[in-house]
């Protein structure tokens, strides 16, 4: 525990020095080297204590409870008092394991501190390394990739005789003469309009407008529509519709909830 306390102290000091005296350090090169050596010594001492800690702790726990066991190591279950004392042994083992894990964690942190101190002994302005890829297009000396055809030198050359023969075959080949009928164009265009996102959205707007607007032209509901300013319901129905279904659901729920909440508050 003393070794862990000293390790935590030097870790805190190292972090404080790094943060508060990064550019205007009060430590000389000798002071920095001395602090680094001190951290290394404390780290080595912590490792040494951690290696022998478990054996020492186990021996101490077993010694304190030695009277509960016979010469062969068998537990002497004489009375309930002995069983109660045995629970302290397991509690001791649990505390020992917790302390050991804590010491291992402190050792890892101090090891990282010592490693950084040994590899970064000079001040340096660290820049995000990912920005170099962002500006690679401006600093690279190679040619930008092209999606067009390659260089003309790499295209194979064809003889004039071959080109003339290919052109003759193309002119003599039969071309399709059947054209698409107007009815087919209308059917396919309508199907495409109804199946794409824009068409579905337009259809939702039409349905919503008719569903709300029919109240204004029906004799039994027209008075209610104009008396209760139903035009706002039509506006809400039209503006609440959006292209994406998830956004439409969210807008529908929020508008209905807001309307109900506003009515209750009003």
C-alpha positions as CSV (number, residue, x, y, z in Angstrom):
1,X,0.0,0.0,0.0
2,X,2.9,2.4,0.7
3,X,4.4,1.6,-2.7
4,X,1.0,2.3,-4.4
5,X,0.7,5.6,-2.5
6,X,4.1,6.7,-3.7
7,X,3.3,5.6,-7.2
8,X,0.1,7.6,-7.3
9,X,1.9,10.6,-5.9
10,X,4.5,10.7,-8.6
11,X,1.9,10.0,-11.3
12,X,-0.1,13.1,-10.2
13,X,3.1,15.1,-10.1
14,X,4.0,14.0,-13.6
15,X,0.6,14.9,-15.0
16,X,0.6,18.3,-13.3
17,X,4.0,19.2,-14.6
18,X,3.0,18.1,-18.1
19,X,-0.1,20.2,-18.1
20,X,1.0,23.4,-16.2
21,X,4.7,23.6,-17.3
22,X,4.5,22.3,-20.9
23,X,6.1,25.4,-22.6
24,X,7.6,27.4,-19.7
25,X,9.1,24.7,-17.6
26,X,10.9,25.5,-14.4
27,X,12.8,22.2,-14.5
28,X,16.2,21.9,-16.0
29,X,17.4,18.9,-18.0
30,X,19.0,17.5,-14.9
31,X,15.8,18.0,-12.9
32,X,13.8,16.2,-15.6
33,X,16.3,13.3,-15.7
34,X,16.3,13.1,-11.9
35,X,12.5,13.0,-11.8
36,X,12.4,10.3,-14.5
37,X,14.9,8.2,-12.5
38,X,12.9,8.6,-9.4
39,X,9.7,7.4,-11.2
40,X,11.6,4.4,-12.6
41,X,12.9,3.5,-9.1
42,X,9.3,3.7,-7.6
43,X,8.0,1.6,-10.5
44,X,10.6,-1.0,-9.8
45,X,9.9,-1.0,-6.1
46,X,6.1,-1.4,-6.8
47,X,6.8,-4.4,-9.1
48,X,9.0,-5.9,-6.4
49,X,6.4,-5.5,-3.7
50,X,3.6,-6.8,-6.0
51,X,5.5,-10.0,-6.7
52,X,5.9,-10.9,-3.1
53,X,2.6,-9.4,-1.8
54,X,0.4,-12.4,-2.4
55,X,2.7,-14.9,-0.7
56,X,3.2,-12.6,2.3
57,X,-0.5,-11.8,2.6
58,X,-1.5,-15.5,2.3
59,X,1.0,-16.5,4.9
60,X,-0.2,-13.8,7.3
61,X,-3.9,-14.7,6.9
62,X,-3.2,-18.4,7.4
63,X,-1.0,-17.7,10.4
64,X,-3.8,-15.7,12.1
65,X,-6.3,-18.6,11.5
66,X,-3.8,-21.4,12.2
67,X,-5.6,-22.4,15.4
68,X,-8.7,-23.4,13.4
69,X,-6.9,-26.2,11.6
70,X,-5.2,-29.4,12.8
71,X,-1.7,-30.5,11.9
72,X,-2.9,-32.1,8.6
73,X,-4.7,-28.8,7.6
74,X,-8.2,-30.0,8.2
75,X,-10.7,-27.5,9.5
76,X,-11.7,-28.3,13.1
77,X,-15.5,-27.6,13.1
78,X,-16.0,-27.6,16.8
79,X,-18.7,-25.0,17.3
80,X,-20.4,-22.1,15.5
81,X,-17.8,-19.7,16.9
82,X,-15.1,-21.4,14.9
83,X,-17.2,-21.3,11.7
84,X,-17.8,-17.6,12.3
85,X,-14.0,-17.0,12.7
86,X,-13.4,-18.8,9.4
87,X,-15.5,-16.2,7.5
88,X,-12.8,-13.7,8.3
89,X,-10.3,-15.7,6.3
90,X,-12.4,-15.5,3.2
91,X,-12.9,-11.8,3.7
92,X,-9.1,-11.4,4.0
93,X,-8.6,-13.3,0.7
94,X,-11.1,-11.0,-1.0
95,X,-9.4,-7.9,0.3
96,X,-6.1,-9.3,-0.8
97,X,-7.3,-9.8,-4.3
98,X,-8.7,-6.3,-4.5
99,X,-5.5,-4.8,-3.3
100,X,-3.5,-6.9,-5.8
101,X,-5.7,-5.7,-8.7
102,X,-5.4,-2.1,-7.6
103,X,-1.6,-2.4,-7.5
104,X,-1.6,-3.9,-11.0
105,X,-3.6,-1.0,-12.3
106,X,-1.3,1.6,-10.7
107,X,1.7,-0.2,-12.1
108,X,0.3,0.0,-15.6
109,X,-0.3,3.7,-15.4
110,X,3.2,4.4,-13.9
111,X,4.7,2.2,-16.6
112,X,3.0,4.4,-19.3
113,X,4.3,7.5,-17.6
114,X,7.9,6.3,-17.4
115,X,7.7,5.1,-21.1
116,X,6.4,8.6,-22.2
117,X,9.1,10.4,-20.2
118,X,11.8,8.3,-21.8
119,X,10.6,8.6,-25.4
120,X,9.5,12.3,-25.4
121,X,12.2,14.3,-23.8
122,X,11.9,17.4,-26.0
123,X,8.9,19.7,-26.5
124,X,7.0,19.1,-29.7
125,X,3.9,20.6,-31.3
126,X,1.7,17.6,-32.0
127,X,-0.7,17.9,-34.9
128,X,-3.6,15.6,-35.7
129,X,-2.2,13.0,-38.0
130,X,-5.5,12.5,-39.8
131,X,-5.3,16.0,-41.3
132,X,-2.5,14.8,-43.5
133,X,-4.9,12.6,-45.4
134,X,-7.4,15.4,-45.8
135,X,-4.9,17.6,-47.5
136,X,-3.2,14.8,-49.5
137,X,-5.0,15.9,-52.7
138,X,-3.1,19.3,-52.5
139,X,0.3,17.9,-51.6
140,X,0.5,14.8,-53.8
141,X,2.6,15.0,-56.9
142,X,0.9,12.2,-58.8
143,X,-1.9,12.6,-61.3
144,X,-5.5,12.6,-60.1
145,X,-7.4,9.5,-61.0
146,X,-9.6,9.9,-64.1
147,X,-12.8,8.2,-64.9
148,X,-12.5,8.8,-68.6
149,X,-10.6,6.7,-71.2
150,X,-6.9,6.0,-70.7
151,X,-4.0,7.4,-72.6
152,X,-4.2,7.4,-76.4
153,X,-0.9,5.5,-76.6
154,X,-2.4,2.5,-74.8
155,X,-5.4,2.3,-77.1
156,X,-4.8,-0.4,-79.8
157,X,-4.7,1.0,-83.4
158,X,-7.1,-0.4,-86.0
159,X,-6.3,-0.5,-89.7
160,X,-8.5,1.4,-92.1
161,X,-9.6,-1.8,-93.8
162,X,-10.9,-3.2,-90.5
163,X,-12.7,0.0,-89.6
164,X,-14.4,0.0,-93.1
165,X,-15.5,-3.6,-92.7
166,X,-17.0,-3.0,-89.2
167,X,-18.8,0.1,-90.5
168,X,-20.3,-1.9,-93.4
169,X,-21.5,-4.7,-91.1
170,X,-23.1,-2.0,-88.8
171,X,-25.0,-0.4,-91.7
172,X,-26.2,-3.8,-93.0
173,X,-27.4,-5.0,-89.6
174,X,-31.2,-5.0,-88.9
175,X,-32.5,-2.3,-86.6
176,X,-35.6,-2.7,-84.4
177,X,-38.5,-1.1,-86.2
178,X,-41.2,-1.6,-83.5
179,X,-41.8,1.4,-81.3
180,X,-43.5,1.5,-77.9
181,X,-47.2,2.3,-78.1
182,X,-48.6,5.4,-76.4
183,X,-50.7,3.2,-74.1
184,X,-47.6,1.3,-73.0
185,X,-45.8,4.6,-72.3
186,X,-48.7,5.9,-70.2
187,X,-49.0,2.6,-68.2
188,X,-45.3,2.4,-67.5
189,X,-45.1,6.1,-66.7
190,X,-48.0,5.8,-64.3
191,X,-46.5,2.7,-62.6
192,X,-43.2,4.5,-62.2
193,X,-44.9,7.6,-60.8
194,X,-46.8,5.5,-58.3
195,X,-43.8,3.4,-57.2
196,X,-41.1,6.0,-56.7
197,X,-40.8,8.1,-53.5
198,X,-41.9,11.3,-55.0
199,X,-45.1,9.7,-56.4
200,X,-46.0,8.1,-53.1
201,X,-45.5,11.4,-51.3
202,X,-47.7,13.2,-53.8
203,X,-50.4,10.5,-53.4
204,X,-50.2,11.0,-49.6
205,X,-50.7,14.7,-50.0
206,X,-53.8,14.2,-52.2
207,X,-55.3,11.7,-49.8
208,X,-54.7,13.9,-46.8
209,X,-56.1,17.0,-48.5
210,X,-59.3,15.1,-49.7
211,X,-59.8,13.5,-46.3
212,X,-59.7,16.8,-44.4
213,X,-61.2,19.0,-47.2
214,X,-64.3,16.9,-47.6
215,X,-65.5,18.0,-44.2
216,X,-65.7,21.6,-45.5
217,X,-68.1,20.8,-48.4
218,X,-70.4,18.4,-46.6
219,X,-73.6,20.0,-45.4
220,X,-73.6,18.2,-42.1
221,X,-70.0,19.1,-41.2
222,X,-69.4,22.4,-43.1
223,X,-70.6,24.6,-40.2
224,X,-68.3,22.8,-37.8
225,X,-65.4,23.1,-40.2
226,X,-65.6,26.9,-40.6
227,X,-66.8,27.5,-37.0
228,X,-63.8,25.7,-35.5
229,X,-61.3,27.0,-38.1
230,X,-60.8,23.7,-39.8
231,X,-58.6,25.3,-42.4
232,X,-55.8,25.0,-39.9
233,X,-56.4,21.3,-39.8
234,X,-56.0,21.1,-43.5
235,X,-52.8,23.2,-43.4
236,X,-51.4,20.9,-40.6
237,X,-52.3,17.8,-42.6
238,X,-50.4,19.1,-45.7
239,X,-47.4,20.5,-44.0
240,X,-47.0,17.5,-41.7
241,X,-46.4,15.2,-44.6
242,X,-42.7,14.6,-45.4
243,X,-41.0,12.4,-47.9
244,X,-39.4,9.9,-45.5
245,X,-41.8,7.6,-43.6
246,X,-39.8,7.8,-40.3
247,X,-39.9,11.6,-40.5
248,X,-43.6,11.5,-41.3
249,X,-44.3,9.3,-38.2
250,X,-42.3,11.6,-36.0
251,X,-44.1,14.7,-37.4
252,X,-47.5,13.1,-37.0
253,X,-46.9,12.1,-33.4
254,X,-45.4,15.4,-32.4
255,X,-48.2,17.4,-34.0
256,X,-51.0,15.3,-32.4
257,X,-49.3,15.4,-29.1
258,X,-48.7,19.2,-29.3
259,X,-52.3,19.8,-30.3
260,X,-53.6,17.8,-27.3
261,X,-51.2,19.4,-24.9
262,X,-52.0,22.8,-26.2
263,X,-55.7,22.1,-25.8
264,X,-55.3,20.9,-22.2
265,X,-53.2,23.9,-21.3
266,X,-55.6,26.3,-23.0
